Amino acid sequence: MHKGRIVTSAQARDLIYGRRDLPSNGNLTGAPRVRDEQKPVQAGSGPLGGATAGLREFMLIPGPESVRVAREFTAATLRSWKLDGLVEEAVIVASELVTNAIRHGMCWAGAGEDTAGVELAWQRQADWIVCVVTDCSNMPPVLEQADMSAESGRGLQVVSALAAAWGWVALSAREKAVWAAFLAP
């Protein structure tokens, strides 16, 4: 708790060091902004041959519920694609990437504005299932060895261990996307 408010682990460090106050929940409790696309995959292309490729995107407004909402969105998306075997690892990866985006990649437009956000997207392709988290920072993610006594700093280690591949790309001078890919079962 910070000043009588529940905070996520993603916010705790910033609050402890006084770098920013806890943002409002924005519209997390309102209607979620989800975009869904389904496209056919070419017959015989990879393990999903004859299935559909998909894209599901969700805009997260930073707040205490953000990481939980990201986990729920991830689980629901993969289950709707009949990829139950990937849910456990994918939920952990999405949770780590969203936490990093909230902690290190947020632009704070101003108190009470819903313009600052993190986008979580899942893409289903012929051979890959890809998690993409977009934030408004151009600073690259850094895979570091965490000190054994550190309470944080292992997120990208976890992502690297669970995903088949991961990386990042600058989308503009003020935005990046960090991705993690899983082989389609």
Contacts in CASP RR format, 6 or more apart in sequence:
PFRMAT RR
TARGET T0000
AUTHOR 0000-0000-0000
METHOD contacts of the structure
MODEL  1
MHKGRIVTSAQARDLIYGRRDLPSNGNLTGAPRVRDEQKPVQAGSGPLGG
ATAGLREFMLIPGPESVRVAREFTAATLRSWKLDGLVEEAVIVASELVTN
AIRHGMCWAGAGEDTAGVELAWQRQADWIVCVVTDCSNMPPVLEQADMSA
ESGRGLQVVSALAAAWGWVALSAREKAVWAAFLAP
1 7 0 8 1.000
2 11 0 8 1.000
2 12 0 8 1.000
2 15 0 8 1.000
2 22 0 8 1.000
3 22 0 8 1.000
5 22 0 8 1.000
5 64 0 8 1.000
6 64 0 8 1.000
7 15 0 8 1.000
7 22 0 8 1.000
7 64 0 8 1.000
8 63 0 8 1.000
8 64 0 8 1.000
8 66 0 8 1.000
8 67 0 8 1.000
8 99 0 8 1.000
8 102 0 8 1.000
9 67 0 8 1.000
9 99 0 8 1.000
9 152 0 8 1.000
10 66 0 8 1.000
10 67 0 8 1.000
10 98 0 8 1.000
10 99 0 8 1.000
10 100 0 8 1.000
10 102 0 8 1.000
10 103 0 8 1.000
11 22 0 8 1.000
11 62 0 8 1.000
11 63 0 8 1.000
11 64 0 8 1.000
11 102 0 8 1.000
11 103 0 8 1.000
13 103 0 8 1.000
13 152 0 8 1.000
14 20 0 8 1.000
14 103 0 8 1.000
15 21 0 8 1.000
15 22 0 8 1.000
20 108 0 8 1.000
21 111 0 8 1.000
22 63 0 8 1.000
22 64 0 8 1.000
23 61 0 8 1.000
23 62 0 8 1.000
23 63 0 8 1.000
23 108 0 8 1.000
23 111 0 8 1.000
23 112 0 8 1.000
23 116 0 8 1.000
24 63 0 8 1.000
24 111 0 8 1.000
24 112 0 8 1.000
25 61 0 8 1.000
25 63 0 8 1.000
25 64 0 8 1.000
25 65 0 8 1.000
26 61 0 8 1.000
26 63 0 8 1.000
26 112 0 8 1.000
26 114 0 8 1.000
27 61 0 8 1.000
27 114 0 8 1.000
28 60 0 8 1.000
28 61 0 8 1.000
28 63 0 8 1.000
28 65 0 8 1.000
28 66 0 8 1.000
28 69 0 8 1.000
32 58 0 8 1.000
32 59 0 8 1.000
32 69 0 8 1.000
32 73 0 8 1.000
33 58 0 8 1.000
33 59 0 8 1.000
34 56 0 8 1.000
34 57 0 8 1.000
34 58 0 8 1.000
34 73 0 8 1.000
35 55 0 8 1.000
35 56 0 8 1.000
35 57 0 8 1.000
36 54 0 8 1.000
36 55 0 8 1.000
36 56 0 8 1.000
37 54 0 8 1.000
37 55 0 8 1.000
37 56 0 8 1.000
38 52 0 8 1.000
38 53 0 8 1.000
38 54 0 8 1.000
39 52 0 8 1.000
39 53 0 8 1.000
39 54 0 8 1.000
40 50 0 8 1.000
40 52 0 8 1.000
40 53 0 8 1.000
41 48 0 8 1.000
41 49 0 8 1.000
41 50 0 8 1.000
41 51 0 8 1.000
41 52 0 8 1.000
41 53 0 8 1.000
41 125 0 8 1.000
41 126 0 8 1.000
42 49 0 8 1.000
42 50 0 8 1.000
42 126 0 8 1.000
43 49 0 8 1.000
43 50 0 8 1.000
44 50 0 8 1.000
45 126 0 8 1.000
45 127 0 8 1.000
46 126 0 8 1.000
46 127 0 8 1.000
46 184 0 8 1.000
47 126 0 8 1.000
47 127 0 8 1.000
47 184 0 8 1.000
47 185 0 8 1.000
48 124 0 8 1.000
48 125 0 8 1.000
48 126 0 8 1.000
48 127 0 8 1.000
48 184 0 8 1.000
49 126 0 8 1.000
52 124 0 8 1.000
53 123 0 8 1.000
53 124 0 8 1.000
53 125 0 8 1.000
53 126 0 8 1.000
54 81 0 8 1.000
54 122 0 8 1.000
54 123 0 8 1.000
54 124 0 8 1.000
54 125 0 8 1.000
55 121 0 8 1.000
55 122 0 8 1.000
55 123 0 8 1.000
55 124 0 8 1.000
56 73 0 8 1.000
56 77 0 8 1.000
56 121 0 8 1.000
56 122 0 8 1.000
57 119 0 8 1.000
57 120 0 8 1.000
57 121 0 8 1.000
57 122 0 8 1.000
58 69 0 8 1.000
58 70 0 8 1.000
58 73 0 8 1.000
58 119 0 8 1.000
58 120 0 8 1.000
58 121 0 8 1.000
59 117 0 8 1.000
59 118 0 8 1.000
59 119 0 8 1.000
60 66 0 8 1.000
60 69 0 8 1.000
60 70 0 8 1.000
60 98 0 8 1.000
60 102 0 8 1.000
60 117 0 8 1.000
60 118 0 8 1.000
60 119 0 8 1.000
60 120 0 8 1.000
61 114 0 8 1.000
61 116 0 8 1.000
61 117 0 8 1.000
62 102 0 8 1.000
62 106 0 8 1.000
62 116 0 8 1.000
62 117 0 8 1.000
62 118 0 8 1.000
63 102 0 8 1.000
66 98 0 8 1.000
66 102 0 8 1.000
66 118 0 8 1.000
67 95 0 8 1.000
67 98 0 8 1.000
67 99 0 8 1.000
67 102 0 8 1.000
70 94 0 8 1.000
70 95 0 8 1.000
70 98 0 8 1.000
70 120 0 8 1.000
71 91 0 8 1.000
71 94 0 8 1.000
71 95 0 8 1.000
73 94 0 8 1.000
73 120 0 8 1.000
74 87 0 8 1.000
74 90 0 8 1.000
74 91 0 8 1.000
74 94 0 8 1.000
74 95 0 8 1.000
74 120 0 8 1.000
74 122 0 8 1.000
74 131 0 8 1.000
75 87 0 8 1.000
75 90 0 8 1.000
75 91 0 8 1.000
77 122 0 8 1.000
78 84 0 8 1.000
78 85 0 8 1.000
78 86 0 8 1.000
78 87 0 8 1.000
78 90 0 8 1.000
78 122 0 8 1.000
78 129 0 8 1.000
79 87 0 8 1.000
81 124 0 8 1.000
81 129 0 8 1.000
83 124 0 8 1.000
83 129 0 8 1.000
83 184 0 8 1.000
83 185 0 8 1.000
85 185 0 8 1.000
86 129 0 8 1.000
86 182 0 8 1.000
86 185 0 8 1.000
89 162 0 8 1.000
89 163 0 8 1.000
89 182 0 8 1.000
90 129 0 8 1.000
90 131 0 8 1.000
90 182 0 8 1.000
92 158 0 8 1.000
92 162 0 8 1.000
93 131 0 8 1.000
93 158 0 8 1.000
93 159 0 8 1.000
93 162 0 8 1.000
93 163 0 8 1.000
93 180 0 8 1.000
93 182 0 8 1.000
94 120 0 8 1.000
94 131 0 8 1.000
94 133 0 8 1.000
96 155 0 8 1.000
96 156 0 8 1.000
96 158 0 8 1.000
96 159 0 8 1.000
97 120 0 8 1.000
97 131 0 8 1.000
97 133 0 8 1.000
97 159 0 8 1.000
97 178 0 8 1.000
97 180 0 8 1.000
98 118 0 8 1.000
98 120 0 8 1.000
98 133 0 8 1.000
99 155 0 8 1.000
100 133 0 8 1.000
100 141 0 8 1.000
100 155 0 8 1.000
100 156 0 8 1.000
100 178 0 8 1.000
101 118 0 8 1.000
101 133 0 8 1.000
101 134 0 8 1.000
101 135 0 8 1.000
101 178 0 8 1.000
102 118 0 8 1.000
102 135 0 8 1.000
104 135 0 8 1.000
104 137 0 8 1.000
104 139 0 8 1.000
104 141 0 8 1.000
105 118 0 8 1.000
105 135 0 8 1.000
105 136 0 8 1.000
105 137 0 8 1.000
105 139 0 8 1.000
106 116 0 8 1.000
106 117 0 8 1.000
106 118 0 8 1.000
106 135 0 8 1.000
106 136 0 8 1.000
106 137 0 8 1.000
107 116 0 8 1.000
107 135 0 8 1.000
107 136 0 8 1.000
107 137 0 8 1.000
107 174 0 8 1.000
108 116 0 8 1.000
109 115 0 8 1.000
109 116 0 8 1.000
110 116 0 8 1.000
116 136 0 8 1.000
117 135 0 8 1.000
117 136 0 8 1.000
118 133 0 8 1.000
118 134 0 8 1.000
118 135 0 8 1.000
119 132 0 8 1.000
119 133 0 8 1.000
119 134 0 8 1.000
119 135 0 8 1.000
120 131 0 8 1.000
120 132 0 8 1.000
120 133 0 8 1.000
121 131 0 8 1.000
121 132 0 8 1.000
121 133 0 8 1.000
121 134 0 8 1.000
122 129 0 8 1.000
122 130 0 8 1.000
122 131 0 8 1.000
122 132 0 8 1.000
123 129 0 8 1.000
123 130 0 8 1.000
123 132 0 8 1.000
124 184 0 8 1.000
125 184 0 8 1.000
126 184 0 8 1.000
127 183 0 8 1.000
127 184 0 8 1.000
128 164 0 8 1.000
128 181 0 8 1.000
128 182 0 8 1.000
128 183 0 8 1.000
128 184 0 8 1.000
129 181 0 8 1.000
129 182 0 8 1.000
129 183 0 8 1.000
129 184 0 8 1.000
130 179 0 8 1.000
130 180 0 8 1.000
130 181 0 8 1.000
130 182 0 8 1.000
131 163 0 8 1.000
131 179 0 8 1.000
131 180 0 8 1.000
131 181 0 8 1.000
131 182 0 8 1.000
132 177 0 8 1.000
132 178 0 8 1.000
132 179 0 8 1.000
133 177 0 8 1.000
133 178 0 8 1.000
133 179 0 8 1.000
134 171 0 8 1.000
134 175 0 8 1.000
134 176 0 8 1.000
134 177 0 8 1.000
135 175 0 8 1.000
135 176 0 8 1.000
135 178 0 8 1.000
136 174 0 8 1.000
136 175 0 8 1.000
137 174 0 8 1.000
137 175 0 8 1.000
137 176 0 8 1.000
138 170 0 8 1.000
138 172 0 8 1.000
138 173 0 8 1.000
138 174 0 8 1.000
138 175 0 8 1.000
138 176 0 8 1.000
139 176 0 8 1.000
140 168 0 8 1.000
140 176 0 8 1.000
141 156 0 8 1.000
141 167 0 8 1.000
141 168 0 8 1.000
141 178 0 8 1.000
142 156 0 8 1.000
143 156 0 8 1.000
143 157 0 8 1.000
143 160 0 8 1.000
144 153 0 8 1.000
144 156 0 8 1.000
145 157 0 8 1.000
146 152 0 8 1.000
146 153 0 8 1.000
146 154 0 8 1.000
146 157 0 8 1.000
156 166 0 8 1.000
159 166 0 8 1.000
159 180 0 8 1.000
160 166 0 8 1.000
162 180 0 8 1.000
163 180 0 8 1.000
163 181 0 8 1.000
163 182 0 8 1.000
164 181 0 8 1.000
164 182 0 8 1.000
164 183 0 8 1.000
165 180 0 8 1.000
165 181 0 8 1.000
166 178 0 8 1.000
166 179 0 8 1.000
166 180 0 8 1.000
166 181 0 8 1.000
167 178 0 8 1.000
167 179 0 8 1.000
167 180 0 8 1.000
168 176 0 8 1.000
168 177 0 8 1.000
168 178 0 8 1.000
168 179 0 8 1.000
169 176 0 8 1.000
169 177 0 8 1.000
169 179 0 8 1.000
170 176 0 8 1.000
171 177 0 8 1.000
END
